[in-house]
Amino acid sequence: MMATIQQIDDNSYTVTNRGTHMVLEKHRDGWRMKTKNAATRVWGMGGESWKDFGSLEEVERNYKSWRGIAALVDSAGQVPLTAVCH
């Protein structure tokens, strides 16, 4: 089963895949991936770890679950959310 990218708000997206919960947020000049999984909980990292990316294309190269995020963010910027939800 493929993971589904869900939009939280204008600058945040989430995916849950195989026990890992990831949140991608716009951060400064790029994007920050926050990850919660069994390893972060066991090793006492405050429940999550994070990694910064310069572009959405870089996110897609590093995480298969996030393939398509660049197109989703691009389309979300062009179409108001209210137009999608009628």
N, C-alpha and C positions, 0 to 999 in steps of 0.2 A: 504494500500500500504506500502510495506517495504521500509525503508530508504536504500539508496545505499551508501556504503563507497567508496569514491574516493581518489586516491592518488594524492597529490599535488606535492611532490618531494620525495627524498630518505627518509626523516625523518618526513614528514607531511602528514596527512590524514584529510578528511573533511566529514561531514554528515550534511544534513539539514533535520529536522524531526519536523512536526507540529509547525512551526513557530520558531524553535530553530536552530540556526546555530552553529555547533561545529567544532573546529579544534583540532586535536590531534597531538602534536609535541614531538619528542624526546627531553628530557630535563635532563641534568646531568646524573644521574644513573637510570632515570625512564622516565615517560611520563607526559606531562602537557596537560590538557583539557581546552581549552578556549571556553567559551559559550557566545553567544549573543542571547537574547530573549527579550520579552516585559518587563519583570521584571528588567533586567539589564539596559535597556534604561530608564525606568521610575525612578528608584532609583538612577540614576546618577553615576553609577559605571564605568564611562568611556566607556560605551557601551558593556563591557564584564566582565565576572568573570572567574576565573580559579581555577582548583583543580589539585594537583599533585598526581600521582599514582606510585607505585613501580614496577608494571608489567602490561603487556597487559591483563593478566588474571583478574587482579583487575579492570581494565577498563570494561571488559566484564561483570563482576559481578554487577557493578554499573549502567551500561547503556545498555539496551536491544538493542538500535540502533547500538551498536558497537560490537555485537556478531559476531565473525568470524575475528576480526581484528588481533588476534595473528597468525592465519593461513595465513592471507593475508600478513602480514609483513614478516613472515617466508618464504613464497613462493617468495616474491619480492626480498628478499636477495639472493635467489638461482637462479633466472632467470633474466637476464638482461632485462630492459625495452625495448630495441630495438628489442629483440627477440619476444616480445609480440605484437609489433606494425607493423608487416610486412604485 
